[in-house]
Structure formats: C-alpha cells, structure tokens
Amino acid sequence: MLPVNLVRWTGTLVVGLAGLAAVLPVQAQSRPSVFNEPPYTRPTTQPSAPSSTAPPVERLQAPSAVVSPRNGQISIVLVNQTGTEVTYQVIGDTSERSLSAESTYTLRDLSVPTNMSFYRPDRGPLAVAADSPAPGELRLVFSRGPSFDVDRTSLTVQASGQAFLN
C-alpha cells in the first residue's frame, strides 16, 4: 500500500504519493457539509408550554360519599379504629390535631367547600371509609391499611356535598 500524506495550505491541497505530487484547489466552507443536511436544516419550533389547569376532581374519580350541606355547613365525625394515633387538620379552620387510638371526635359547623389532611404519625398506610349517615354529617372511619395502595391522606368536600378521598 502506498503512503498518503495530506497537508492543508491556504486554498491549496498538496497530495503526495511515493514520488508523485498533485496540487488540488480547495474551496473554503463555513460549515462541514454534513451540517447542511437534515436534521440540521429542519426548521426549529418552540415547544408549547404545558397546561397549568388540572381537570376538576369529579372528572377524574367518583365521589367517595355525598353529604347534604345544611346552610352551607357540615359536620365531620372522625372514627379512629387504627389502634394508633391519627393526626388531622382542616385546612384554614384548625391547626394540626391528634385523634387518639380507638376514639371518636366530631368537627362541627365546617363551611363547604372544605379540605382536610390526615396521616398516621408512624407513616403506616391509612385506609379511610366515608359515608353520610345523616343530612349535613359526613363520617370518616380510619383503619390500618393493608398496603400503601389504599393509603389516603386527604379529603375534599365540594360546595355540592361531593366528598373525595385521596
């Protein structure tokens, strides 16, 4: 095989082959030709911003219970059957509070819509069942969840009385 030497000089390319020489003109390019081909020549578009509006919760899931508010207010009866303490808070109405193991407490005269959060301080799964045994009353029964698939940490009650556990 013959050795090939390439040297670039201004505007001229000199190629040497074992005793033979050739001078070839070289055209200057601003970018290598590969950048003048797709995908580099595709028009660029700006990605659109994601929508910041989430769909209403009633379009994502069925209500866990429906309560009939009385004069725009409800009572929530908390029943703790977990064998351990449950911490809860009605957002904007109460500070964080604790519900002792195997106890019941009633929150009265809560305006709807309202939101509530709850959890086990040991961070174990919390199963929650909701029902409305009487007009204006929503009952939440807390029990130990068998897995985190059933873990619930919040309640939303809409002005219509639809209650959603998440």
C-alpha positions as CSV (number, residue, x, y, z in Angstrom):
1,M,0.0,0.0,0.0
2,L,1.3,3.5,-0.9
3,P,1.6,6.0,1.9
4,V,-0.7,9.1,1.5
5,N,0.1,12.4,3.2
6,L,-2.4,15.2,3.3
7,V,-1.4,18.7,4.2
8,R,-3.7,21.8,4.0
9,W,-2.4,25.0,2.9
10,T,-4.3,28.2,2.2
11,G,-6.5,27.4,-0.7
12,T,-4.3,24.5,-2.0
13,L,-4.2,20.8,-1.1
14,V,-1.0,19.0,-1.7
15,V,-1.2,15.2,-2.0
16,G,1.9,13.2,-2.2
17,L,2.1,9.5,-3.4
18,A,5.6,7.9,-3.3
19,G,7.3,10.2,-5.7
20,L,4.2,11.7,-7.4
21,A,2.7,15.0,-6.4
22,A,-0.6,16.7,-7.3
23,V,-1.9,20.2,-6.4
24,L,-5.7,20.3,-6.0
25,P,-7.7,23.5,-5.3
26,V,-9.7,23.5,-2.1
27,Q,-12.9,25.5,-1.6
28,A,-13.5,27.0,1.8
29,Q,-16.7,26.1,3.5
30,S,-18.2,27.8,6.6
31,R,-19.5,24.5,7.9
32,P,-18.9,20.9,7.0
33,S,-21.5,19.7,4.5
34,V,-23.0,17.2,7.0
35,F,-24.4,20.2,8.8
36,N,-26.1,21.4,5.7
37,E,-28.2,18.3,5.5
38,P,-31.2,17.1,7.6
39,P,-31.7,17.1,10.6
40,Y,-29.6,20.3,10.9
41,T,-31.6,22.1,8.3
42,R,-35.0,21.4,9.8
43,P,-37.0,24.4,10.9
44,T,-36.9,24.8,14.7
45,T,-40.1,25.2,16.7
46,Q,-40.5,26.2,20.3
47,P,-42.2,23.6,22.5
48,S,-45.6,24.6,23.8
49,A,-46.0,25.3,27.5
50,P,-47.9,22.6,29.4
51,S,-51.4,23.4,30.5
52,S,-51.4,24.6,34.1
53,T,-55.1,23.9,34.7
54,A,-55.9,20.5,36.1
55,P,-59.2,18.9,35.3
56,P,-61.8,19.0,38.1
57,V,-61.6,16.1,40.5
58,E,-65.1,14.9,39.7
59,R,-63.9,14.2,36.1
60,L,-61.1,12.0,37.5
61,Q,-62.9,9.9,40.1
62,A,-66.3,9.2,41.5
63,P,-67.1,10.8,44.9
64,S,-66.3,8.6,48.0
65,A,-69.5,9.9,49.6
66,V,-72.1,12.6,49.1
67,V,-73.3,14.8,52.1
68,S,-76.2,17.2,52.0
69,P,-74.8,20.5,53.5
70,R,-77.2,22.4,55.8
71,N,-77.0,26.2,55.3
72,G,-73.6,25.7,53.6
73,Q,-72.1,23.7,56.6
74,I,-71.4,20.2,57.5
75,S,-70.1,18.2,60.5
76,I,-67.4,15.6,60.1
77,V,-67.3,12.6,62.5
78,L,-63.9,11.1,62.8
79,V,-63.7,7.4,64.0
80,N,-60.3,6.1,64.7
81,Q,-60.0,2.3,64.5
82,T,-56.3,2.1,63.7
83,G,-55.0,1.1,67.1
84,T,-52.7,4.1,66.8
85,E,-53.0,7.9,66.8
86,V,-54.1,9.8,63.7
87,T,-53.1,13.4,63.0
88,Y,-55.5,15.6,61.1
89,Q,-56.1,19.2,60.1
90,V,-59.0,21.0,58.5
91,I,-57.1,23.4,56.2
92,G,-57.9,27.0,57.2
93,D,-60.1,26.0,60.1
94,T,-57.9,24.1,62.6
95,S,-54.3,23.6,63.4
96,E,-52.9,20.0,63.4
97,R,-54.6,17.9,65.9
98,S,-54.3,14.3,67.2
99,L,-57.1,11.7,67.4
100,S,-56.3,9.1,70.0
101,A,-56.4,5.4,69.1
102,E,-59.9,3.9,69.2
103,S,-61.6,7.2,69.7
104,T,-64.3,9.4,68.0
105,Y,-64.5,13.2,67.6
106,T,-66.9,15.4,65.7
107,L,-65.9,18.6,63.9
108,R,-69.0,20.8,63.8
109,D,-70.1,23.8,61.6
110,L,-67.4,23.5,58.9
111,S,-68.2,25.6,55.8
112,V,-68.1,23.9,52.4
113,P,-66.1,23.7,50.3
114,T,-63.5,22.4,52.8
115,N,-60.3,20.4,52.7
116,M,-58.8,18.1,55.3
117,S,-55.5,16.2,55.6
118,F,-54.7,13.3,57.8
119,Y,-52.0,10.7,58.4
120,R,-50.6,8.2,60.8
121,P,-47.6,9.6,62.7
122,D,-45.8,6.3,62.2
123,R,-46.4,6.8,58.4
124,G,-48.1,3.5,58.0
125,P,-50.9,3.1,55.4
126,L,-54.2,4.6,56.4
127,A,-57.4,3.2,55.0
128,V,-60.4,5.6,55.1
129,A,-64.1,4.8,54.6
130,A,-66.5,7.7,54.1
131,D,-70.3,7.8,54.4
132,S,-73.1,10.2,55.2
133,P,-75.4,8.7,57.9
134,A,-77.5,11.9,58.2
135,P,-78.0,15.2,56.4
136,G,-75.2,17.6,57.0
137,E,-73.0,14.8,58.5
138,L,-70.0,13.1,56.9
139,R,-68.4,10.2,58.8
140,L,-64.8,9.1,58.2
141,V,-63.7,5.8,59.6
142,F,-59.9,5.4,59.8
143,S,-58.4,1.9,59.9
144,R,-54.9,0.4,59.3
145,G,-54.4,0.0,55.6
146,P,-53.1,-3.4,54.4
147,S,-50.8,-1.7,51.9
148,F,-49.9,1.7,50.5
149,D,-52.3,1.0,47.6
150,V,-55.2,2.0,49.8
151,D,-53.4,4.8,51.7
152,R,-55.4,8.0,51.9
153,T,-54.2,11.4,53.2
154,S,-56.8,14.0,52.2
155,L,-60.4,14.8,51.9
156,T,-62.0,17.4,49.7
157,V,-65.7,18.3,50.2
158,Q,-67.2,20.5,47.5
159,A,-70.0,23.0,47.9
160,S,-72.3,20.5,46.3
161,G,-71.5,18.0,49.1
162,Q,-69.4,15.6,46.9
163,A,-66.6,14.2,49.1
164,F,-63.4,12.9,47.5
165,L,-60.7,10.9,49.4
166,N,-57.2,10.9,48.0
